[in-house]
Amino acid sequence: VTLGKNVKIGPKSVIYEGVKIGDNTTLHAGVVIMSDAIIGSECTFYPNVVVQDRCNIGNRVIIQSGAIIGSDGHGYFQRKGVNYKIPQIGIVCIEDDVEVGACTTIDRARFDITVIKKGSKLDNQVQIAHNVIIGNNTCLAAQVGVAGSTIIGKDCLIGGQVGISGHLNIEDNVQIGAQSGVTKNITKNKMVSGTPSI
């Protein structure tokens, strides 16, 4: 493990081999950082945060209690009535100045990278599926669910309990009203609401 200057590690935290942590980062009680993860400088991880293996966290990132970064994406194929797990071998990359809310889950990509870009803010109990990309300075309110391989642009505002289907493209500066169900692409500068969203 490589620790920068003034790193603070709370009781009962666990740091696996190969981890790198930057200067002035604080891990509160019960934080788990798994093998070969990279954590930047001036981050704050509140109690019971888990960062799984090989994930990359930028500088000045705040992760609230109970969040899990890098859990397996929900990938299965069905054969003769049996669901077989597809290995999830990608990672999560969280860029600088991101905040992740309590009990939020960001899944690792199936093969590549799930990305939360600079300055984005995720509220509590948000679910980000594998291979999703969230653009710069986008804000997601509580209990938003984003299905796999969807791309969300920069400066978007997404209300609470919005559900977004997989493999969509939500362009820049889009606003989505609370509890909306998004099933189609949305072009930039649009405001939508409802289920299906219009």
C-alpha positions in Angstrom: 0.0 0.0 0.0 1.2 3.5 -0.8 -0.1 6.3 1.4 0.4 10.0 0.8 1.0 12.7 3.4 -1.5 13.2 6.2 -3.8 10.3 5.3 -6.2 9.5 8.1 -7.6 6.0 8.5 -10.5 5.2 10.9 -10.9 2.2 13.1 -11.7 -1.2 11.5 -10.9 0.0 8.0 -9.3 -2.5 5.6 -6.9 -1.6 2.8 -5.9 -4.4 0.4 -2.6 -4.8 -1.3 -1.5 -2.5 -4.2 -3.8 0.4 -3.1 -2.5 4.0 -3.6 -4.0 6.8 -1.6 -3.2 10.5 -2.1 -2.4 13.3 0.3 -4.8 14.5 3.0 -7.5 11.8 2.3 -9.6 10.7 5.2 -11.1 7.2 5.5 -13.6 7.0 8.3 -14.4 3.8 10.3 -15.1 0.6 8.5 -14.0 1.7 5.0 -12.8 -1.1 2.7 -10.5 -0.4 -0.2 -9.8 -3.5 -2.3 -6.8 -4.5 -4.3 -5.0 -2.1 -6.7 -7.6 0.7 -6.3 -6.3 4.3 -6.7 -7.7 7.0 -4.5 -6.7 10.7 -5.1 -5.9 13.5 -2.7 -8.2 15.4 -0.3 -11.0 12.8 -0.5 -13.4 12.0 2.3 -14.9 8.5 2.6 -17.5 8.2 5.3 -18.1 5.0 7.4 -18.6 1.7 5.6 -17.8 2.9 2.1 -16.5 0.1 -0.1 -14.3 0.7 -3.2 -13.7 -2.6 -5.0 -10.6 -3.7 -6.8 -8.9 -1.6 -9.5 -11.3 1.3 -9.3 -10.0 4.8 -9.7 -11.2 7.7 -7.6 -10.0 11.3 -8.4 -9.2 14.2 -6.1 -11.6 15.9 -3.7 -14.2 13.2 -4.0 -16.7 12.8 -1.2 -18.4 9.4 -0.7 -21.1 9.1 1.9 -21.7 6.2 4.2 -22.6 2.8 2.8 -21.9 3.6 -0.9 -20.3 0.8 -3.0 -18.1 1.6 -5.9 -17.3 -1.2 -8.3 -19.8 -3.9 -7.5 -20.6 -6.4 -10.3 -22.8 -5.2 -13.0 -26.1 -7.1 -13.5 -25.0 -9.3 -16.4 -26.5 -12.8 -17.1 -27.4 -15.0 -20.0 -30.2 -17.5 -19.8 -29.9 -21.0 -21.1 -32.6 -23.7 -20.6 -34.2 -21.8 -17.7 -30.9 -21.2 -15.8 -29.3 -17.7 -15.4 -25.5 -17.8 -15.9 -23.4 -15.0 -14.6 -21.3 -13.1 -17.1 -18.0 -12.0 -15.5 -17.7 -8.2 -14.9 -14.1 -7.4 -15.5 -14.1 -3.7 -16.1 -13.7 -0.9 -13.5 -15.3 2.4 -12.2 -13.6 5.7 -12.7 -14.8 8.7 -10.6 -13.2 12.0 -11.6 -12.4 15.0 -9.5 -14.9 16.9 -7.3 -17.6 14.3 -7.5 -19.9 13.6 -4.5 -21.6 10.2 -4.1 -24.6 9.9 -1.7 -25.2 7.4 1.0 -26.0 3.8 0.0 -25.5 4.6 -3.7 -24.1 1.8 -5.9 -21.9 2.3 -9.0 -21.4 -0.9 -10.9 -18.1 -1.8 -12.6 -18.2 -2.1 -16.4 -18.6 -5.5 -18.0 -15.3 -5.0 -20.0 -14.4 -1.3 -20.0 -15.1 1.6 -17.6 -18.2 3.1 -15.9 -17.4 6.8 -15.6 -18.7 9.6 -13.3 -17.2 12.8 -14.8 -15.8 15.8 -13.0 -18.1 17.8 -10.7 -21.1 15.5 -10.8 -23.3 15.0 -7.7 -25.2 11.8 -7.0 -27.7 11.8 -4.2 -28.6 8.9 -1.8 -29.6 5.5 -3.0 -28.8 6.0 -6.7 -28.1 3.0 -8.9 -25.6 3.4 -11.7 -25.3 0.2 -13.9 -22.4 -1.1 -15.8 -20.8 0.9 -18.6 -22.8 4.0 -17.8 -21.2 7.4 -18.4 -22.3 10.5 -16.5 -21.1 13.8 -17.9 -19.5 16.8 -16.1 -21.5 18.6 -13.5 -24.6 16.5 -13.8 -26.8 16.1 -10.7 -29.0 13.0 -9.9 -31.5 13.2 -7.1 -32.3 10.3 -4.7 -33.3 6.9 -5.9 -32.5 7.5 -9.6 -31.8 4.3 -11.5 -29.7 4.3 -14.7 -29.6 1.0 -16.7 -26.5 -0.3 -18.4 -24.6 1.4 -21.2 -26.6 4.7 -21.1 -24.6 7.9 -21.7 -25.8 11.1 -19.9 -24.3 14.4 -20.9 -23.0 17.4 -18.9 -25.0 19.8 -16.8 -28.1 17.6 -16.7 -30.6 17.7 -13.8 -32.4 14.4 -13.0 -35.2 14.4 -10.4 -35.8 11.8 -7.7 -36.8 8.2 -8.6 -36.3 8.7 -12.3 -35.8 5.4 -14.2 -33.6 5.5 -17.3 -33.5 2.5 -19.7 -30.3 1.0 -21.0 -28.3 1.9 -24.1 -29.8 5.5 -24.3 -28.1 8.8 -25.1 -29.2 11.7 -22.9 -27.5 14.8 -24.3 -26.2 17.9 -22.5 -28.3 20.3 -20.3 -31.4 18.0 -20.1 -33.8 18.2 -17.2 -35.9 15.2 -16.2 -38.8 15.5 -13.8 -39.1 13.3 -10.7 -40.5 9.8 -11.1 -40.2 9.9 -14.9 -39.6 6.8 -17.0 -37.1 7.5 -19.8 -37.2 4.9 -22.6 -35.9 7.0 -25.6 -32.9 9.2 -26.4 -33.2 12.9 -25.3 -31.6 15.7 -27.3 -29.8 18.6 -25.6 -31.6 21.4 -23.8 -34.9 19.5 -23.4 -37.1 19.3 -20.3 -39.1 16.1 -20.0 -41.4 14.5 -17.5 -43.9 11.6 -17.1 -43.9 7.9 -17.9 -43.1 7.5 -20.7 -41.3 10.8 -20.5 -42.5 13.5 -23.0 
